[in-house]
Amino acid sequence: MSDSYRFGDYQRALGHGYAEFSFNALNPKLEWDSHGHLIPYQPPRIDLTPKEIVKLLRPYVSVRFMEQVKSVIPLGLYLAMFQILILRQLVQDSWMIMSGLFAVIVGLMFFMEGLKLGLMPFGTIIGKRLPEKSPLPLVLVITLLLGIGVTFAEPAIGALKVAGQNVKVEKAAYLYALLNDWSEALVLVIGFSVGLAAVIGTLRFLYGWSLKPFIYGSLAPVLILTLYGASDPDLTNVLGLAWDAGAVTTGPVTVPLVLALGIGIATAAGKGDSGLSGFGIVTMASLFPVIGVLILAFFIASTVTPAEIIAAANHLSGTVQAVAPPWYEQSPGMEIVLGVRAILPLILFLFMVLRLILKDTLPNKGEIMYGIGLTIIGMCIFNLGLTYGLSQLGGDVGSLVPAAFMSLSGVPISPIYVYSVGLILSLTFAWGLGFGATVAEPALNALGTTAENLTNGVFKKKTLIMAVSLGVGIGIATGLAKLIFDLPLLWLILTGYLLAFVLTIFSSEAFVNVAWDSAGVTTGPITVPLVLAMGLGFGNATHAVEGFGILSMASIGPILTVLMTGLWADYQAKAQARAALDATTVSQLQEVQGIV
């Protein structure tokens, strides 16, 4: 006889032969004091051994850990395998990169769990109660401030600051100034743009406005400012950053929190039951930062010359060498300070709104505070992983990819392949990176379900996922081709968005909402730092002035593919309807002829 057996078997054996079980047996025995009052039951304290604690926590942690492993490890393996097998180069500092990727996984696990338990419920509570107790103008002001706060809390925004360290001031003075001297103002401007998008998106929810006029109205100033920037050789280098900024903002904090607030306001006004509720904010949050960043760059250009920026940077470099920076300006202290600074102001702002404006208390305080704590810890760990894992890996691979088709000083066997083969391998690698990172994106799966419901099954979820993934893959490959052939970003953007403009005119409202928002769901906290670092590494290796612009191509790609697929699906649906009508008519005619 075995000395161990399953607990389920024990329970089955215990209950065998019983049809009824007394409820009193499951409850403690009641006791009364001398006055006849019921004595509250005090359950005995449960003492657990460390082994039992681990057993209890393991299912809870393993599910969340594996979710992040599935999104990080395949991409990391793809990059490492391409470097080893195709580029024939070993991964440098592999232990540090592996530790960094592990930190990314753990950081995202804490951050996403904290977002779900803390920040999201907090945002939803305010979104529901704010319209009940405050006038609309005050609600919109708070929405604007929230948009600024969530941008600072966005994990991928740290990638912009890391990217600033790789820009050479002599080649792109205004780009260097934006990413270093004006980095805080840059994030503030991006945040203000996101806040403005949230305000307009909320008004759109309330009044049921069509998205199309907002797309036309946003594209016009964006393209005019881009044309103006392209006319100045010193400002041309900031165009890539401006267009990439839109992709950085639509991450895991901004989209759900701003949407929760906007939909809460619309629901409180009795207008939140539309199938298109929730669409539009992501679109405008992608376009408005382009305007904000370009205006900031024009302002800097009006106050300081490139020569002054270069002189100031050289002076600062000498000062830095003479005086060691304090601990909070060095890694890893800097990443921890940045993590706390990103989340804490947002939490304080939400508390102020709750206590001073709503004059309310926080329900489930323990759980929400636990979630907020996890969010801060997760952001700090993620920042460390960003520095030592994602940015390092993306930068290394990006700097080695050109060795496939051109000679590099640090790679003795370069060029590894003949020019045409190396070029095709590099572009295929970029396409695979974009396609693979997008097809596994959880937010895209949710968007696919919504799109299928909105179009009554005409646009299948699988079709949308494939269309968006293809678009992102083509966009990243196009962005890499821009760096290889030094293609002007202006013409790529103009061509892409003018085509999107024309397709939008002929598309239905549902397809327009899905297509333009699909660009935002593809730029997660892993894809953005990886692609940014890869582009900058590639740009440095090929001596390009800057490596931005790949993310902007990754944003326009899915808009075009989804709009085209939508028009094709619409055409097919109409053709099937006509065929069904013709078949019915023929059948009726045959029936009439038979009677005659």
C-alpha positions as a printed Julia matrix, in Angstrom:
596×3 Matrix{Float64}:
   0.0    0.0     0.0
   1.27   3.43   -0.91
   2.2    5.75    1.98
   0.98   8.84    0.08
  -2.18   9.68   -1.82
  -3.71  12.69   -3.57
  -5.71  15.18   -1.5
  -8.57  14.94   -4.01
  -8.75  11.16   -3.44
  -8.79  11.75    0.31
 -11.69  14.2    -0.02
 -13.63  11.8    -2.24
 -13.1    8.98    0.22
 -14.11  11.22    3.13
 -17.36  12.25    1.48
 -18.22   8.81    0.15
 -21.63   7.65    1.3
 -22.78  11.09    2.51
 -25.7   12.78    0.77
 -25.95  15.64    3.27
 -23.49  17.57    5.39
 -24.37  19.82    8.31
 -23.52  23.49    7.78
 -22.88  23.83   11.53
 -19.96  21.45   11.21
 -18.22  23.99    8.99
 -18.67  26.88   11.42
 -17.13  27.54   14.82
 -19.17  26.93   17.94
 -20.97  30.1    19.02
 -20.43  31.48   22.55
 -22.22  34.15   24.56
 -21.01  36.29   27.45
 -22.74  36.67   30.84
 -25.02  39.42   29.42
 -26.17  37.19   26.6
 -24.17  38.96   23.9
 -22.54  36.95   21.2
 -18.77  36.79   21.61
 -17.11  37.59   18.27
 -15.24  34.64   16.93
 -11.48  35.08   16.79
 -10.0   32.61   14.34
  -6.72  31.1    15.48
  -3.63  32.55   13.9
  -2.29  30.47   11.04
   1.42  29.86   11.26
   3.02  28.88    7.98
   6.48  27.55    7.39
   8.6   29.17    4.63
   8.03  26.05    2.52
   4.24  26.42    2.86
   4.44  30.14    1.97
   6.37  29.29   -1.18
   3.79  26.63   -2.09
   0.95  29.12   -1.63
   2.61  31.91   -3.64
   4.0   29.74   -6.44
   0.78  29.44   -8.53
   0.1   33.2    -8.12
   3.62  34.24   -9.13
   4.29  31.63  -11.83
   1.28  32.64  -13.97
   2.3   36.31  -13.97
   5.97  35.53  -14.42
   5.32  33.26  -17.42
   3.16  35.94  -19.09
   6.18  38.24  -19.23
   8.58  35.41  -20.1
   6.46  34.66  -23.19
   6.71  38.27  -24.37
  10.42  38.89  -23.58
  12.29  35.61  -24.14
  11.18  34.9   -27.77
  12.31  38.38  -28.83
  15.59  38.07  -26.93
  16.24  34.63  -28.45
  15.37  35.92  -31.93
  17.92  38.73  -31.63
  20.6   36.51  -30.07
  20.13  33.71  -32.67
  20.29  36.21  -35.53
  23.51  37.62  -34.13
  25.11  34.19  -33.58
  23.84  32.25  -36.62
  23.51  34.92  -39.33
  26.0   37.58  -38.24
  28.42  34.96  -36.79
  29.17  37.12  -33.75
  29.02  36.12  -30.08
  26.79  38.13  -27.74
  29.05  40.42  -25.73
  28.42  40.74  -21.98
  25.88  37.93  -22.25
  25.55  37.48  -18.47
  24.82  41.16  -17.96
  22.26  41.14  -20.8
  20.6   38.0   -19.43
  20.44  39.58  -15.98
  18.96  42.72  -17.56
  16.31  40.72  -19.43
  15.46  38.88  -16.2
  15.05  42.28  -14.53
  12.74  43.34  -17.38
  10.6   40.22  -16.85
  10.44  40.66  -13.07
   9.92  44.43  -13.36
   7.07  44.06  -15.84
   5.51  41.31  -13.71
   5.4   43.62  -10.67
   4.42  46.63  -12.76
   1.53  44.99  -14.64
   0.15  43.38  -11.47
   0.4   46.71   -9.66
  -1.29  48.45  -12.59
  -4.17  45.96  -12.43
  -4.6   46.1    -8.64
  -3.68  49.72   -7.93
  -3.56  52.31  -10.7
  -6.37  51.0   -12.89
  -9.0   50.71  -10.1
  -7.89  54.14   -8.84
  -8.39  55.65  -12.32
 -11.73  53.91  -12.77
 -13.02  55.16   -9.39
 -12.14  58.75  -10.28
 -13.52  58.33  -13.81
 -16.89  57.23  -12.41
 -17.22  59.68   -9.52
 -15.66  62.8   -10.98
 -18.48  63.62  -13.46
 -21.07  63.11  -10.69
 -19.53  65.71   -8.37
 -17.74  68.17  -10.67
 -18.68  70.42  -13.62
 -17.47  69.4   -17.09
 -14.7   72.08  -17.38
 -13.08  70.88  -14.13
 -13.38  67.28  -15.3
 -11.58  68.14  -18.53
  -8.79  70.01  -16.67
  -8.22  66.94  -14.48
  -8.22  64.74  -17.6
  -5.54  67.01  -19.08
  -3.38  66.79  -15.93
  -3.86  63.03  -15.78
  -2.64  62.74  -19.38
   0.57  64.54  -18.36
   1.0   62.34  -15.28
   0.55  59.03  -17.08
   3.11  60.0   -19.72
   5.77  60.43  -17.03
   4.77  57.01  -15.67
   5.07  55.28  -19.07
   7.89  52.65  -18.91
   9.02  53.26  -22.51
   9.52  57.0   -21.91
  12.77  56.06  -20.14
  14.02  54.68  -23.46
  14.04  58.22  -24.89
  16.35  59.37  -22.1
  18.64  56.39  -22.68
  18.59  57.16  -26.42
  19.81  60.68  -25.71
  23.14  59.33  -24.48
  23.87  57.89  -27.94
  23.28  61.07  -29.96
  26.42  62.94  -30.98
  26.03  66.67  -30.42
  28.29  67.59  -33.36
  26.03  65.74  -35.83
  22.59  66.71  -34.51
  22.75  69.63  -32.07
  19.02  70.26  -31.66
  18.27  66.54  -31.32
  20.96  66.32  -28.62
  19.52  69.35  -26.84
  15.99  67.87  -26.89
  17.12  64.53  -25.46
  19.56  65.89  -22.88
  19.31  69.57  -21.91
  15.55  69.74  -22.56
  14.65  66.13  -21.72
  12.28  67.05  -18.86
  10.58  69.69  -21.02
  10.34  67.14  -23.83
   8.48  64.64  -21.64
   6.28  67.47  -20.3
   5.36  68.56  -23.83
   4.62  64.98  -24.85
   2.51  64.58  -21.7
   0.61  67.81  -22.39
  -0.09  66.57  -25.92
  -1.4   63.26  -24.55
  -3.54  65.15  -22.04
  -4.99  67.33  -24.8
  -5.74  64.18  -26.81
  -7.5   62.73  -23.77
  -9.63  65.88  -23.38
 -10.69  65.92  -27.03
 -11.23  62.14  -26.98
 -13.48  62.49  -23.92
 -15.51  65.23  -25.61
 -15.83  62.96  -28.63
 -17.19  60.2   -26.36
 -19.67  62.62  -24.83
 -21.04  64.08  -28.03
 -20.59  61.08  -30.36
 -18.45  62.95  -32.87
 -16.99  61.09  -35.86
 -13.25  60.36  -35.72
 -12.64  61.25  -39.36
 -12.72  65.09  -38.98
 -10.28  64.84  -36.06
  -7.87  62.78  -38.16
  -8.05  65.29  -41.02
  -7.73  68.21  -38.58
  -4.72  66.67  -36.79
  -2.89  65.56  -39.92
  -2.92  69.03  -41.5
  -0.84  70.84  -38.79
   1.35  67.75  -38.26
   2.33  67.59  -41.94
   2.73  71.4   -42.28
   5.05  71.54  -39.25
   6.98  68.55  -40.6
   7.43  70.3   -43.95
   8.64  73.44  -42.16
  11.09  71.43  -40.05
  12.42  69.63  -43.13
  13.19  72.97  -44.78
  15.85  73.75  -42.1
  18.92  71.45  -42.28
  19.57  71.84  -38.53
  16.0   70.85  -37.64
  15.65  67.92  -40.07
  17.27  65.62  -37.53
  14.48  66.09  -34.97
  11.73  64.85  -37.32
  12.42  61.18  -36.53
  12.25  61.83  -32.78
   9.03  63.85  -33.13
   7.26  61.09  -35.08
   8.64  58.34  -32.82
   7.4   60.22  -29.72
   3.81  59.44  -30.72
   4.56  55.72  -30.59
   6.25  55.93  -27.19
   3.23  57.49  -25.48
   0.68  54.81  -26.3
   1.9   52.24  -23.77
   0.47  50.09  -20.96
  -0.14  53.02  -18.55
  -1.46  55.78  -20.79
  -3.97  53.83  -22.84
  -5.87  51.97  -20.07
  -5.83  54.82  -17.53
  -6.9   57.55  -19.92
  -9.48  55.26  -21.49
 -10.83  54.31  -18.04
 -11.31  57.98  -17.22
 -12.8   58.9   -20.61
 -15.21  55.98  -20.74
 -16.16  56.58  -17.09
 -17.1   60.17  -17.93
 -19.07  59.11  -21.0
 -20.85  56.37  -19.04
 -21.78  58.82  -16.27
 -23.32  61.02  -18.95
 -25.27  58.01  -20.27
 -23.32  57.86  -23.54
 -20.84  55.1   -22.89
 -22.69  52.23  -24.5
 -21.58  52.9   -28.07
 -19.58  50.16  -29.74
 -16.98  52.77  -30.68
 -16.52  53.97  -27.09
 -12.84  53.89  -26.27
 -11.58  54.49  -29.8
  -9.93  57.69  -30.95
  -7.88  58.73  -27.9
  -5.01  56.45  -28.91
  -5.05  57.9   -32.43
  -4.84  61.49  -31.23
  -2.34  60.55  -28.5
  -0.12  59.32  -31.34
  -0.45  62.46  -33.51
  -0.55  65.33  -30.98
   2.94  64.62  -29.48
   4.4   65.11  -32.98
   3.03  68.66  -32.99
   4.25  69.28  -29.42
   7.8   68.01  -30.02
   8.16  69.96  -33.27
   6.96  73.22  -31.64
   9.43  72.67  -28.76
  12.25  72.07  -31.26
  11.33  75.29  -33.13
  11.33  77.19  -29.82
  14.8   75.86  -28.91
  16.05  76.78  -32.39
  14.79  80.33  -31.86
  16.68  80.73  -28.56
  20.0   78.97  -29.08
  22.28  78.16  -32.03
  23.84  74.76  -32.78
  27.31  76.19  -32.03
  26.19  77.25  -28.53
  24.7   73.78  -27.85
  27.95  72.08  -28.93
  30.05  74.43  -26.78
  27.81  73.87  -23.74
  27.91  70.07  -24.23
  31.72  70.05  -24.47
  31.99  72.22  -21.36
  29.62  69.9   -19.45
  31.61  66.87  -20.6
  34.77  68.37  -19.11
  32.98  69.19  -15.87
  31.63  65.66  -15.61
  35.13  64.24  -15.96
  36.43  66.54  -13.22
  33.61  66.01  -10.68
  32.06  62.59  -10.09
  28.25  62.71  -10.25
  26.27  61.91   -7.08
  24.88  58.39   -6.58
  21.4   59.33   -7.83
  22.86  60.37  -11.19
  24.74  57.1   -11.62
  23.42  53.63  -12.39
  21.8   51.83  -10.58
  20.75  54.69   -8.27
  19.56  56.79  -11.23
  17.17  54.07  -12.47
  15.62  53.69   -9.0
  15.18  57.44   -8.54
  13.65  57.75  -12.01
  11.27  54.86  -11.27
   9.99  56.48   -8.06
   9.78  59.92   -9.71
   7.72  58.49  -12.57
   4.97  56.95  -10.44
   4.81  58.94   -7.19
   3.6   62.3    -8.64
   0.8   60.49  -10.49
  -0.32  58.75   -7.28
  -0.22  62.0    -5.3
  -2.26  63.73   -8.01
  -4.91  60.98   -7.96
  -5.07  61.18   -4.14
  -5.48  64.96   -4.26
  -8.35  64.65   -6.73
  -9.99  62.01   -4.55
  -9.66  63.86   -1.24
  -9.84  67.56   -2.21
 -12.26  67.53   -5.14
 -14.33  64.39   -4.66
 -14.01  64.55   -0.82
 -14.12  60.77   -0.8
 -12.1   57.92    0.6
 -10.43  55.07   -1.2
 -12.34  51.77   -1.18
 -10.27  48.58   -0.85
  -7.46  50.76    0.44
  -5.19  47.85    1.36
  -5.4   46.2    -2.05
  -4.95  49.46   -4.0
  -1.97  50.52   -1.87
  -0.47  47.07   -2.37
  -0.91  47.53   -6.14
   0.69  50.99   -6.06
   3.66  49.59   -4.15
   4.08  46.86   -6.75
   3.91  49.46   -9.55
   6.75  51.53   -8.05
   8.93  48.47   -7.36
   8.21  47.15  -10.87
   9.1   50.46  -12.53
  12.46  50.64  -10.68
  13.38  47.04  -11.61
  12.19  47.57  -15.21
  14.4   50.67  -15.54
  17.42  48.61  -14.47
  16.51  45.92  -17.02
  16.04  48.59  -19.67
  19.58  49.89  -19.13
  21.41  46.56  -18.83
  19.18  44.28  -20.94
  16.89  45.65  -23.64
  18.85  48.75  -24.64
  22.15  46.88  -24.5
  20.88  43.95  -26.6
  19.06  46.16  -29.14
  22.08  48.46  -29.47
  24.51  45.55  -29.93
  22.41  43.83  -32.6
  21.68  47.13  -34.35
  25.37  47.97  -34.52
  26.2   44.52  -35.96
  23.41  44.19  -38.58
  25.23  46.41  -41.14
  28.13  43.89  -41.06
  25.92  41.61  -43.14
  26.37  43.81  -46.24
  29.09  46.39  -45.52
  32.51  46.58  -43.93
  32.61  47.56  -40.24
  35.78  48.41  -38.35
  34.92  46.25  -35.31
  33.96  43.14  -37.32
  36.97  41.61  -39.13
  34.92  39.22  -41.34
  32.6   41.97  -42.6
  30.99  42.18  -45.05
  29.78  38.69  -44.15
  27.69  38.24  -47.34
  27.62  39.74  -50.8
  25.8   43.08  -50.76
  22.41  41.92  -52.12
  22.21  38.84  -49.86
  23.28  40.79  -46.75
  20.76  43.51  -47.53
  17.91  41.03  -47.96
  18.88  39.27  -44.7
  18.94  42.59  -42.81
  15.55  43.71  -44.1
  14.05  40.25  -43.48
  15.41  40.37  -39.92
  13.74  43.76  -39.36
  10.45  42.49  -40.82
  10.59  39.36  -38.62
  11.26  41.44  -35.52
   8.22  43.64  -36.15
   5.94  40.77  -37.17
   6.97  38.52  -34.24
   6.73  41.25  -31.61
   3.27  42.29  -32.8
   1.58  38.95  -33.41
   2.1   38.02  -29.71
   0.94  41.41  -28.38
  -1.95  40.78  -25.88
  -3.53  44.21  -26.55
  -3.85  43.33  -30.25
  -5.82  40.21  -29.36
  -8.31  42.35  -27.41
  -8.54  44.85  -30.29
  -9.22  41.97  -32.71
 -12.19  40.79  -30.63
 -13.59  44.33  -30.51
 -13.13  44.76  -34.27
 -14.91  41.48  -34.99
 -17.88  42.56  -32.85
 -17.97  46.06  -34.36
 -18.03  44.78  -37.95
 -20.5   41.95  -37.21
 -17.9   39.33  -38.06
 -16.92  40.86  -41.44
 -13.45  41.66  -40.08
 -12.25  38.51  -38.31
  -9.95  38.76  -35.3
  -7.32  36.63  -37.01
  -7.46  38.86  -40.1
  -6.85  41.98  -38.01
  -3.92  40.42  -36.13
  -2.29  39.35  -39.4
  -2.94  42.75  -41.05
  -1.47  44.71  -38.12
   1.52  42.37  -37.74
   2.27  42.57  -41.46
   2.0   46.35  -41.31
   4.37  46.66  -38.34
   6.85  44.26  -39.97
   6.8   46.2   -43.24
   7.05  49.49  -41.3
  10.16  48.42  -39.33
  11.78  47.04  -42.5
  11.03  50.37  -44.23
  12.51  52.25  -41.28
  15.69  50.19  -41.53
  15.8   50.79  -45.3
  15.56  54.52  -44.52
  18.76  54.27  -42.44
  20.57  52.07  -44.99
  19.8   54.18  -48.06
  19.57  57.5   -46.16
  16.01  57.97  -47.44
  14.4   61.27  -46.39
  11.92  60.59  -43.58
   9.79  63.49  -44.8
   8.86  61.78  -48.07
   8.21  58.43  -46.38
   5.87  60.1   -43.88
   4.16  62.28  -46.49
   3.56  59.31  -48.8
   2.31  57.08  -45.97
  -0.03  59.54  -44.31
  -1.41  60.97  -47.56
  -2.25  57.4   -48.63
  -3.83  56.82  -45.19
  -5.78  60.09  -45.65
  -7.25  58.9   -48.97
  -8.05  55.42  -47.64
  -9.75  56.99  -44.6
 -12.11  58.95  -46.86
 -13.39  55.75  -48.49
 -13.47  53.6   -45.32
 -16.38  53.16  -42.91
 -16.3   54.75  -39.44
 -15.73  51.4   -37.69
 -12.75  50.46  -39.84
 -11.25  53.96  -39.46
 -11.46  53.69  -35.65
  -9.88  50.24  -35.58
  -7.16  51.03  -38.15
  -5.91  54.28  -36.62
  -5.97  52.89  -33.07
  -4.15  49.71  -34.15
  -0.95  51.75  -34.53
  -1.0   52.45  -30.79
  -1.44  48.91  -29.52
   1.68  47.69  -31.29
   4.14  49.83  -29.39
   4.52  48.1   -26.02
   7.14  48.56  -23.28
   9.41  45.91  -24.82
   9.12  46.74  -28.53
   9.76  50.48  -28.13
  13.09  50.34  -26.23
  14.3   47.44  -28.36
  13.52  49.1   -31.69
  14.8   52.49  -30.53
  18.11  51.01  -29.34
  18.43  48.91  -32.49
  17.87  51.95  -34.72
  20.38  54.07  -32.8
  22.97  51.26  -32.82
  22.45  50.77  -36.55
  22.7   54.51  -37.15
  25.97  54.77  -35.19
  27.49  51.8   -37.04
  26.63  53.23  -40.46
  27.63  56.76  -39.34
  24.07  58.01  -39.89
  23.24  61.29  -38.16
  20.48  59.71  -36.06
  18.62  56.4   -35.85
  15.07  57.58  -35.18
  12.12  57.09  -37.5
  11.72  53.31  -37.35
   8.9   53.52  -34.79
   7.04  56.11  -36.86
   7.17  53.73  -39.83
   5.96  50.94  -37.54
   2.96  53.13  -36.69
   1.9   54.08  -40.22
   2.35  50.5   -41.54
  -0.58  48.92  -39.66
  -2.85  51.9   -40.38
  -2.39  51.33  -44.12
  -2.67  47.53  -44.02
  -5.77  47.57  -41.8
  -7.5   50.24  -43.92
  -6.74  48.28  -47.11
  -7.9   45.01  -45.55
 -11.03  46.76  -44.3
 -11.87  48.09  -47.76
 -11.3   44.63  -49.23
 -13.49  43.02  -46.53
 -16.16  45.64  -47.17
 -16.0   44.97  -50.92
 -16.28  41.22  -50.34
 -19.23  41.65  -47.98
 -21.05  43.81  -50.54
 -20.23  41.33  -53.34
 -21.61  38.46  -51.26
 -24.74  40.47  -50.48
 -25.24  41.23  -54.19
 -24.66  37.56  -55.09
 -27.19  36.47  -52.45
 -29.71  39.03  -53.78
 -29.15  37.89  -57.37
 -29.55  34.25  -56.35
 -32.8   35.08  -54.55
 -34.08  37.0   -57.59
 -33.2   34.14  -59.97
 -34.85  31.66  -57.65
 -38.03  33.76  -57.5
 -38.03  34.15  -61.31
 -37.63  30.39  -61.76
 -40.43  29.82  -59.29
 -42.69  32.24  -61.18
 -41.76  30.65  -64.54
 -42.53  27.23  -63.08
 -45.97  28.41  -61.98
 -46.63  29.99  -65.42
